[in-house]
Amino acid sequence: MSVRVTGLIKRFGSRREVLAVDAVSFQAPAHGITSLLGPSGSGKSTVLRLVAGLEALDGGAVEIHGHDVTATPVRERQVGFVFQNYALFDHMTVSENVGFGLSVRRADPRVIRERVEELLELVQLADYRNRLPTQLSGGQRQRVALARALAPNPRVLLLDEPFGALDTQVRLELREWLHRFHEQTQVTTLLVTHDQEEALELSEHVVLLRGGRVEQAGRPADLYENPANAFVASFLGGAKVLTGSVHRGRAELRGGFAAEFSAQALAAPGHGLVDGAAVEAYVRPHDVQLERLGAGPNLGPVGRVERLVRVGGHAKVSVLLRDGDLISVQMPHHELEERAIDLGDEVVVRLRHVKVAPRHDYVI
Amino acid sequence: MSHSVSRLGGHGRRAGRQDTAEEAPLIRWLLIGVALLFVCAFLLVPLVIVFSSAFADGLDAYLDALADDETLSAVRLTLLAAGIAVPLNLVFGVTSAWLLSKYEFPGKSALVTLIDLPFSVSPVIAGLIFVLLFGAQGWFGSLLSAWDVRIIFAVPGIVLATTFITFPLVTREVLAVMQAQGSDEEEAALTLGATGWQILWRVTLPKVKWGVIYGVILCNARAMGEFGAVSVVSGHIRGETNTLPLHVEVLYGEYAFVGAFAVSSLLALLAIVTLVLKQWVEWRAERRTADLATGAAPPTVARTVPAG
C-alpha cells in the first residue's frame, strides 16, 4: 500500500528537447508524508503532476497501492490534488467547493452534506460553509482546498507547494496544523516543496531532486546526517564543501582545516579513505566554532569576521579565511558575547563535526 | 467603413486620472474643455439631432412613422437576423475560445488570425463574397436555383451576412477572459472526477460568464446595426429584405425625414441601451476582479470595441 513510480520520463518543448524528468524512481510509504524536495526547475512539480495524470508520461510507470495506474485517466485515478494557488471555484460557496468531487460523481445529496460537514469540522471551517472563497484568508482557502481534495476519499493526496503563497507566520501555523491533520486522516501524501525545513519537519520520507533526477531518497535524518553527495549536503543544511586529500589517516582540507575520520566512516567496506585519496568535507554553519585569536591554543586556521548579523537568538557570521575563502558560521548569540567576538576581529576557526566522503566529480 | 479594435485597461484609466491631477489648473481646464467640446460636437449633437428631427412634426407623426408596415417589417427582420446570428455566434464563440485556450495544436495561430477576418475585411466585400457564392451567377447559383432556394436578395442572405460580420465578437471576448484565468480550476475539477461536460458547465462557463455576456451584448449591437454587408446581399426589397439600417437609408433617400429619423431613433436607443448594459457588465466584472484582488491571478474583461 503505497505510491511507487519507476523510471518516470517527461519531455517538454515543441521538439520534446527539454528533459524535465529523467528516470525518476521512488517509493512513498503508505499513510505517511513523502516530500519531493528540490530547487526550482528540479522537476518536482512535474513528477507530482505525472503521478496525478495531469501530464502525459514519456516513459515509466506509476503504481498506486499496488495498482498500475499509468494508463488510467486523471478522473479515475482517485487522487486528491491541492494546487499552489488553491484553484478553488470562486463562484461556489465553501460547502459547494468541498462537495464538488462527490456531486460530479452523482452521490446522494444527503451523503454529500454529511461528508462536507465532516470535512469542514476537520479543517475547522464549519462556520464558513456559506462564504465564497474570495471572502476567506489565504490560509483558510488552503484548508478549503485540502477539504475539497479529501472529500471523495482519494487513495493518495498530492500537495503542490501548498504553503508557497502564504506569509511566514501563516505558513508555520499551517505546517503544524497539517502535521496534526495528517495524524488524524493518515492519507498517503506526496508533498512538493522547495523549503527544506518544511520537508524535514513534515515528512517521514524525503526525495531530493535536482535537474529532473533523484539525488537521494530516504528518511530526513539519513539525508541530513549522511548526504550522498555535495549537492545534498549543501541543499539540506547549507553545508560548505571543502575539498582536500587524505594524509596519514586524516583529511587535510582547503583553507588549512583538518579532520579525523569517524570510526563509522572507516568501518564502511571500500570507504576509499586511503592515503592520497581525494576527499570532500561537508561543513554546516552550526558545526563551526570561533575563538578570539590568542584566547586559547591555536587549533585551526585564522580568519577575520567580515559580517555579523543577529537573527533571533542566533548570530550569522561570515569569516574571511587567509586564503580568501569565506566560511559561514551560525552560533548562539550569547556564545559570541562570551567570547567577545565582534566585526573585524581576528578569529581561530575550528570544525566541530565534519562529514568527509571520497570526492565525486559533482558540480554545484 | 473601417474597423479598428481598441483595448483599454482599467489601470490605464486610473493612472491617467492621477497624472492630470498634477497638471497646472489652466492646462487641466483647457484639456477638459477640449475633450468636452469634442464629445458634444461628435457624439451629443448628432444624438440630439436624431431625436429632434424624429419629433419635428410632433409625437403623433413619430408614432405613425414607427407604426408603418414597412418599418415594422424592418424591425421584425432585424430582430430575426440578430436572433439567429447571436445564438450561433455564442455557441461558436464559446466553443472556439475553449478550444483555443485549452489545447495546443498545429495551425492554432493561423486559426486565431482567421477568426479576425470579418473585422479586417470591408463589410461590402464580405457581402460580395456571399453574392459570388450564392448569387444567380455565383458558384452555387445554378444548384440553388435548381432546388428553388433563394439566399441572395432574401432573408437567408441577410442572416448569413450578419452572422459573418459578428463572428469574431464573442470568441475574442471569451478567449481573452479564458486566457487570463488559466486552467487550474479545470484541472482541479478533473482530479475531483468531473467529466469534460461537467467541467464546461459547472466550472468554465460560470468563470467566464461576464466575458460571454459582454461578447453577446457587443455581438447583438453589431448584428442589429450592420449596414454594409447586409446592404449588398439584401436587394432592398421593401417589407421583405429591409433591415432597420437599410430602411433608414431608403426613407432618407425619399425625403421622408421624420420617418428616417424616427427609425434612426430606434437604433440610437439600441446603442444607448447597449452602452448602459456594457457599463453594467464592466462594473460587475470589475467588482469581481476587486474581490479577487487578494487571490491569485485576477481575471480581467478585455474591452473590444468595434468602431465604424
HADDOCK unambig.tbl for C-alpha pairs under 7 A between the chains (distance, minus, plus):
assign (segid A and resid 74 and name CA) (segid B and resid 190 and name CA) 6.52 0.50 0.50
assign (segid A and resid 74 and name CA) (segid B and resid 191 and name CA) 5.74 0.50 0.50
assign (segid A and resid 75 and name CA) (segid B and resid 190 and name CA) 5.44 0.50 0.50
assign (segid A and resid 75 and name CA) (segid B and resid 191 and name CA) 5.23 0.50 0.50
assign (segid A and resid 75 and name CA) (segid B and resid 192 and name CA) 6.46 0.50 0.50
assign (segid A and resid 75 and name CA) (segid B and resid 193 and name CA) 4.10 0.50 0.50
assign (segid A and resid 75 and name CA) (segid B and resid 194 and name CA) 6.51 0.50 0.50
assign (segid A and resid 76 and name CA) (segid B and resid 193 and name CA) 6.45 0.50 0.50
assign (segid A and resid 79 and name CA) (segid B and resid 191 and name CA) 6.33 0.50 0.50
assign (segid A and resid 80 and name CA) (segid B and resid 191 and name CA) 6.52 0.50 0.50
assign (segid A and resid 80 and name CA) (segid B and resid 192 and name CA) 6.89 0.50 0.50
assign (segid A and resid 81 and name CA) (segid B and resid 188 and name CA) 6.86 0.50 0.50
assign (segid A and resid 81 and name CA) (segid B and resid 191 and name CA) 6.53 0.50 0.50
assign (segid A and resid 85 and name CA) (segid B and resid 296 and name CA) 6.17 0.50 0.50
assign (segid A and resid 87 and name CA) (segid B and resid 184 and name CA) 5.57 0.50 0.50
assign (segid A and resid 87 and name CA) (segid B and resid 185 and name CA) 4.84 0.50 0.50
assign (segid A and resid 87 and name CA) (segid B and resid 188 and name CA) 6.64 0.50 0.50
assign (segid A and resid 88 and name CA) (segid B and resid 185 and name CA) 6.46 0.50 0.50
assign (segid A and resid 89 and name CA) (segid B and resid 185 and name CA) 6.55 0.50 0.50
assign (segid A and resid 89 and name CA) (segid B and resid 203 and name CA) 6.96 0.50 0.50
assign (segid A and resid 91 and name CA) (segid B and resid 206 and name CA) 6.92 0.50 0.50
assign (segid A and resid 101 and name CA) (segid B and resid 192 and name CA) 4.62 0.50 0.50
assign (segid A and resid 101 and name CA) (segid B and resid 193 and name CA) 6.14 0.50 0.50
assign (segid A and resid 104 and name CA) (segid B and resid 193 and name CA) 6.75 0.50 0.50
assign (segid A and resid 104 and name CA) (segid B and resid 194 and name CA) 5.45 0.50 0.50
assign (segid A and resid 105 and name CA) (segid B and resid 193 and name CA) 6.92 0.50 0.50
assign (segid A and resid 134 and name CA) (segid B and resid 291 and name CA) 6.08 0.50 0.50
assign (segid A and resid 134 and name CA) (segid B and resid 292 and name CA) 5.87 0.50 0.50
assign (segid A and resid 149 and name CA) (segid B and resid 192 and name CA) 6.95 0.50 0.50
